[in-house]
Amino acid sequence: MTTTATAVVTGANKGIGKHIASQLAAAGFTVYVGSRDADRGRAAVAEIGGRARLLVLDVTDEASVTAAAEQVEALDVLVNNAGIGDDPRPAPEADVDSFRRMFETNVFGVVAVTNAFLPALRRSAAPRIVNVSSGTASLTASTSPGQRFAFAAGGAAAYRSSKTALNALTVFYAQALAADGVKVNALAPGLRATDLNPLTAASGGDPAEGAAGAVRLALLPDDGPTGGFFSWDGTPVAW
């Protein structure tokens, strides 16, 4: 497939992000591979090949976000994939710094990057934003008897609450940008074998499968949904 479309994927030097960038590149996109570390980013770009380009980007650093946005004049797809989730503790055992660190990347970083790249997105005829969330962010799944996360005893509170906040942002961006034709959706990629945390690395599934869900949302037609929360297979996820 040949296209003039352009995408930015944050946190794309490894894990699900690299698979998203690779699949978009295979679809013909020019893909900016966002990476805090330039060397790791270059290695990912070399592996992805095609029209992959390095974009040094630390979502928690304002100057880095600004500099990265200045390199992209026109943009069709923004995938907010960069995230951290390395604290399994429930809220009573977690410290405030853990919450601050998690929200800094998973929430505030998304706001900073999205706002910085909006001028470029608005130049697109079919702008799309995909926020990589988590099924563990679903309050329904966390509170309904028999749901898979209801018996987790409130574990990973900092991570899960940050992704719940990201879901809320998804709704608010979708509503605010509807008039501009920007479709904004959140993805629950499923438990995947990445190094996000020891649990997923030990027992997760194929990250390429989760990445395909993000690509599906990135390629939504004009009559596709916005402001939704979807599983990797396209199934709506309860908030």
C-alpha positions as CSV (number, residue, x, y, z in Angstrom):
1,M,0.0,0.0,0.0
2,T,1.3,3.5,-0.9
3,T,0.0,6.5,1.0
4,T,1.1,10.0,2.0
5,A,-0.3,9.5,5.5
6,T,1.9,10.2,8.5
7,A,1.8,8.9,12.0
8,V,3.5,9.5,15.3
9,V,3.8,6.7,17.9
10,T,5.1,7.6,21.3
11,G,7.1,5.0,23.2
12,A,7.7,3.1,20.0
13,N,11.2,1.8,20.4
14,K,9.9,-1.4,22.1
15,G,6.9,-3.5,23.0
16,I,3.4,-2.8,21.7
17,G,4.5,0.7,20.5
18,K,7.1,-0.8,18.2
19,H,4.6,-3.2,16.8
20,I,2.1,-0.4,16.2
21,A,4.8,1.6,14.4
22,S,5.8,-1.5,12.3
23,Q,2.3,-2.2,11.3
24,L,1.6,1.4,10.3
25,A,4.8,1.4,8.3
26,A,3.7,-1.8,6.6
27,A,0.5,-0.1,5.7
28,G,2.5,2.6,3.9
29,F,2.6,5.3,6.5
30,T,5.6,7.5,7.2
31,V,5.9,6.7,10.9
32,Y,7.8,8.8,13.4
33,V,9.1,6.4,16.0
34,G,8.9,8.3,19.3
35,S,11.7,7.3,21.7
36,R,13.3,9.0,24.8
37,D,16.6,7.4,24.0
38,A,18.0,8.2,20.6
39,D,20.1,5.0,20.3
40,R,17.2,2.7,21.1
41,G,15.0,4.7,18.7
42,R,17.5,4.4,15.9
43,A,17.7,0.6,16.5
44,A,13.9,0.4,16.3
45,V,13.8,2.5,13.1
46,A,16.4,0.2,11.5
47,E,14.4,-2.9,12.5
48,I,11.1,-1.4,11.3
49,G,12.5,-0.1,8.0
50,G,10.4,1.3,5.3
51,R,9.4,4.9,6.0
52,A,10.1,4.8,9.7
53,R,11.8,7.9,11.1
54,L,13.3,8.6,14.5
55,L,11.6,11.2,16.7
56,V,13.4,11.8,20.0
57,L,10.5,12.4,22.4
58,D,10.2,12.3,26.1
59,V,6.6,12.8,26.9
60,T,7.4,14.1,30.4
61,D,9.8,16.8,29.2
62,E,8.1,20.0,27.8
63,A,11.1,21.1,25.8
64,S,11.4,17.6,24.2
65,V,7.7,17.6,23.3
66,T,7.9,21.0,21.8
67,A,11.0,20.1,19.7
68,A,9.4,16.9,18.5
69,A,6.2,18.7,17.4
70,E,8.2,21.2,15.4
71,Q,9.6,18.4,13.3
72,V,6.1,17.2,12.1
73,E,4.3,19.7,9.9
74,A,1.3,17.5,9.0
75,L,0.0,14.5,10.9
76,D,-2.8,12.0,10.3
77,V,-2.5,9.6,13.2
78,L,-1.2,10.2,16.8
79,V,-0.9,7.1,19.0
80,N,-0.3,7.9,22.6
81,N,1.4,4.7,23.6
82,A,4.2,5.7,26.0
83,G,3.3,4.5,29.5
84,I,4.7,3.1,32.7
85,G,3.2,0.6,35.1
86,D,5.8,-0.8,37.5
87,D,4.1,-0.5,40.9
88,P,1.8,-3.4,41.8
89,R,0.8,-2.0,45.2
90,P,-2.8,-1.2,46.3
91,A,-3.5,2.4,47.2
92,P,-3.0,2.1,51.0
93,E,0.5,0.8,50.5
94,A,1.6,3.0,47.6
95,D,3.3,6.3,48.1
96,V,2.2,9.6,46.6
97,D,5.4,9.8,44.5
98,S,4.4,6.6,42.7
99,F,1.1,8.1,41.8
100,R,2.8,11.3,40.6
101,R,5.2,9.4,38.5
102,M,2.6,7.3,36.9
103,F,0.3,10.2,36.1
104,E,3.2,12.3,34.8
105,T,3.7,9.8,32.0
106,N,0.3,8.2,31.5
107,V,-1.9,11.2,31.8
108,F,0.0,14.5,31.8
109,G,2.3,13.3,29.0
110,V,-0.7,12.5,26.8
111,V,-2.1,16.0,27.3
112,A,1.3,17.6,26.5
113,V,1.9,15.5,23.4
114,T,-1.7,15.7,22.1
115,N,-1.9,19.5,22.5
116,A,1.5,20.0,20.9
117,F,0.6,17.9,17.8
118,L,-2.9,19.2,17.4
119,P,-2.0,21.9,14.9
120,A,-0.4,19.2,12.6
121,L,-3.4,16.9,13.1
122,R,-5.8,19.6,12.1
123,R,-4.2,19.7,8.7
124,S,-5.3,16.2,8.0
125,A,-8.4,15.2,6.2
126,A,-8.9,12.2,8.5
127,P,-7.2,12.9,11.8
128,R,-7.1,10.1,14.4
129,I,-5.9,9.8,18.0
130,V,-5.5,6.5,19.7
131,N,-4.8,6.4,23.4
132,V,-3.3,3.1,24.6
133,S,-5.1,2.4,27.9
134,S,-5.7,-0.8,29.8
135,G,-8.6,-3.2,30.5
136,T,-7.6,-2.8,34.2
137,A,-8.7,0.8,33.9
138,S,-12.4,-0.2,33.6
139,L,-14.3,0.7,36.8
140,T,-17.0,-1.7,35.7
141,A,-14.6,-4.6,35.5
142,S,-13.1,-3.6,38.8
143,T,-16.4,-3.4,40.7
144,S,-18.9,-5.9,39.2
145,P,-19.0,-9.3,40.9
146,G,-17.4,-11.9,38.7
147,Q,-15.5,-9.5,36.5
148,R,-11.9,-10.3,36.0
149,F,-10.4,-7.4,37.9
150,A,-13.0,-7.3,40.7
151,F,-10.9,-9.7,42.7
152,A,-7.6,-7.9,42.3
153,A,-8.0,-6.3,45.7
154,G,-7.2,-2.8,44.4
155,G,-3.7,-3.8,43.2
156,A,-1.6,-1.6,40.9
157,A,-3.7,1.4,42.0
158,A,-1.4,4.1,40.7
159,Y,-1.2,2.5,37.2
160,R,-4.9,1.6,37.0
161,S,-6.2,5.0,38.2
162,S,-3.9,6.8,35.7
163,K,-5.4,4.7,32.9
164,T,-8.9,5.4,34.1
165,A,-8.0,9.1,34.0
166,L,-6.7,8.6,30.4
167,N,-10.1,7.1,29.5
168,A,-11.8,10.2,30.8
169,L,-9.4,12.4,28.7
170,T,-10.3,10.3,25.7
171,V,-13.9,11.2,26.1
172,F,-13.2,14.9,26.7
173,Y,-10.8,15.2,23.7
174,A,-13.3,13.4,21.5
175,Q,-16.1,15.8,22.4
176,A,-13.9,18.9,22.1
177,L,-12.5,17.9,18.7
178,A,-15.6,16.4,17.1
179,A,-16.2,19.6,15.1
180,D,-12.7,19.3,13.7
181,G,-13.3,15.8,12.5
182,V,-10.7,14.3,14.9
183,K,-11.7,10.8,16.1
184,V,-10.3,10.0,19.5
185,N,-10.5,6.5,21.0
186,A,-8.9,4.4,23.8
187,L,-7.6,0.9,23.4
188,A,-7.3,-1.9,25.9
189,P,-4.6,-4.0,24.1
190,G,-4.9,-7.0,26.5
191,L,-2.3,-8.7,28.6
192,R,0.8,-8.8,26.4
193,A,4.4,-10.1,26.7
194,T,6.3,-6.8,27.1
195,D,8.5,-5.4,29.8
196,L,5.9,-3.0,31.1
197,N,5.9,-5.0,34.3
198,P,6.9,-8.5,35.4
199,L,3.3,-9.9,35.1
200,T,2.8,-9.1,31.4
201,A,6.4,-10.2,30.6
202,A,5.7,-13.6,32.3
203,S,2.2,-14.4,31.1
204,G,1.2,-12.0,28.4
205,G,0.2,-12.8,24.8
206,D,1.5,-11.6,21.5
207,P,2.1,-7.8,21.5
208,A,1.5,-7.7,17.7
209,E,-2.1,-8.8,18.3
210,G,-2.7,-5.9,20.7
211,A,-1.0,-3.5,18.3
212,A,-3.3,-4.5,15.6
213,G,-6.2,-3.1,17.6
214,A,-4.5,0.3,17.7
215,V,-3.9,0.2,14.0
216,R,-7.6,-0.6,13.4
217,L,-8.6,2.5,15.4
218,A,-5.9,4.6,13.5
219,L,-7.5,3.6,10.2
220,L,-11.1,4.2,11.1
221,P,-13.4,5.3,8.3
222,D,-15.2,8.7,8.5
223,D,-18.3,7.0,9.9
224,G,-16.3,5.2,12.6
225,P,-16.7,5.8,16.3
226,T,-15.1,8.4,18.5
227,G,-14.9,8.8,22.3
228,G,-15.0,5.0,22.7
229,F,-13.0,2.4,24.7
230,F,-12.3,-0.8,22.7
231,S,-10.6,-4.1,23.2
232,W,-7.8,-5.2,20.8
233,D,-10.4,-7.2,18.9
234,G,-12.8,-4.2,18.4
235,T,-15.2,-5.1,21.2
236,P,-16.4,-2.1,23.2
237,V,-15.1,-2.2,26.8
238,A,-17.3,-0.9,29.6
239,W,-16.0,2.2,31.3
